Amino acid sequence: HTTTTMKITEKLAAFQAAHGSEPFFSIEFFPPKTDEGVKNLEARFERFHAAGPLFADMTWGAGGSTSDLTVSLCLKMQQHGLESNMHLTCTNMERSKLDRALEEAKAGGIRNIVALRGDPPMGEEWHAVEGGFKCARDLVKHIRELYGDHFCISVAGYPEGHVSTILPVEDESKLTASERGRLVHLPEGLFVCSDESYKKEIDYLASKVAAGADMILTQMIFDPLVYATFVRDCREAGITVPILPGVMCVSAYHGFARMTSFCRSRVPESFRAQMEAAKDCETKLKEASIAAGAQLCRDLVAEGAPGLHFYTLNLDKVTMGIIHEVNFTKSD
């Protein structure tokens, strides 16, 4: 393959010019912890490229722990014809390390960056490093100041509210209608992001876009109505950039239970029931996940999603199954 280097905004404009409002899809990987894992992931790049994603994200380990591997895997994806979207987090990171990664990305022809605050490494508190950045907005500003419009910059959006603001419900009867729409049912209880906190989240997101973000990728989402409400609220706040919903490709029940609990995701009863019913058989779970995932994608598109962003968890069977079921138009 020739190494493709194009901003996602340009690719999206070309795709929509050719295919109108047909949905596209994109994919996300994380840097594996072992050499064997890296080899296995690289073998999947070719298969995913053949499916025709618009772009492919590679995450950045907590505190920059995978910075070199993230950059090298992004370059490897480009060699396989995938358009790389490189994550960059500014938690517990010196500015010089971020600047080096940006310089390497530019030199390697990577045109797309996801600017995130990120999580601290396990067991560490979050803190801004001396001379570092306090939040994703600072990082967006910094990239724009240094590189102008060279990069397409994406940022994260949280339709249920950021996990740090999704708190235990003390009295369900006092919730507003909009809070009920975001209410999260977990085995450990009910949780919600209050209207006040949610408004602050939307205002902060608007400030990230004002600082120069071109696109919003959401936290994994299971309820299409939560996405629709979030988009409407963003538009009312003056945010006009594309908002792409994140779809988790469930390959193991315990992973689904752990992630939805950790992120405090609102999961409709029907989706959870399908996962529960198949949880003891890996084959059945994958089949249920493909069926439920494909329906979720159709529902999100019906609610106006321009495309879907798949959290692949570095596996291909379920993601490919959903892509096949939904019959996406390939990106060239």
C-alpha positions, 0 to 999 in steps of 0.5 A: 500500500502507499502510505495514505496521509489525509485529514479525517475532515477531508476524507469525511468530506470526500466520502459524503460527496460520493455517498451522501448521508450513508454511514461510514465506520471507523475502528480503534485499537490499543497498543498490546503489552507483549511482542506477540500481541503486537504481531497479532494486531499487525496481522489484523490491520490488513483484514480491517483495511479490506473492510474499508474504515474511514480511519483507525485510532490507536490509544496512548497508554496511561501517563505516556507508558506506550508513547513510542509503541503508539507512534510506531503502530500508527506508522505501521497502520499507515503502511497497511493503508489505514488512516491513523488517528493517534491518541495523545493524553496530557496526564502526568506527562512533560510537555517535551514528551508530547512535543516529541510525539507530535513531531514524530507524527508529523514527520511520519505523515500522520495527520490526525490526533485525538487530544485527551486529558487521559487517565493516570497510570494505575495507583497514581493520582492525576496531576498536571506536570510542571510545564504540562497541561491541565486538561484536553482543551490546553492540549488542543490549543497547544497543537493549534499554536504549534501546527496551525491546521496541519492536524485534524484534532478530535476530542472525547464527548461523554453523552451520560456525563463524564464518569467522575460526575456520574454519582449515586442517586439518593432519591430517584423521585427527585430526578428531572426528566432529562436526568432520568434519560441518563439514569444508569442502572448497575448491579451496585445501584442507580447513578446519574450525572446531574443536570448541573454537572451535565451542563458544565460538561457540554460547556467544557466540550464547546470550549474544546471545540472553540480551541480548535477541535474538528470532531467529537468521538463519544464514550462507548454508548448503548442507548441511541436516545442518549446519543440523540439527546447529547447531539441535540444539546451540543447543537444548542450549545453552538457545537457544529462539528461531527459527533461520532458515537462509540460502539463497544464490540463485546467479545466476553461477558465479564469484559462487558460487565466490567467496562460498563460498570467502570464507565457507568454506561447506561445499558438498555435492559434489552441489550443487557438481557441479550448479553446475559442470556449468552454469557456462558457460551463464547460462540453464542455471546459473539452471535448475540453481540453481533446481532445487538451491535448491528441493531444499535448501529442502525438505531444510532444512524436513524438518530442521525449518526454520520458514522460509527466508531468501533471499540474493537478491543483489538479483536476482529470477529465481532467488529467484522460481524457487525460491519458485515451485518450493517453492510457499511459503504467502504471508504476508499 
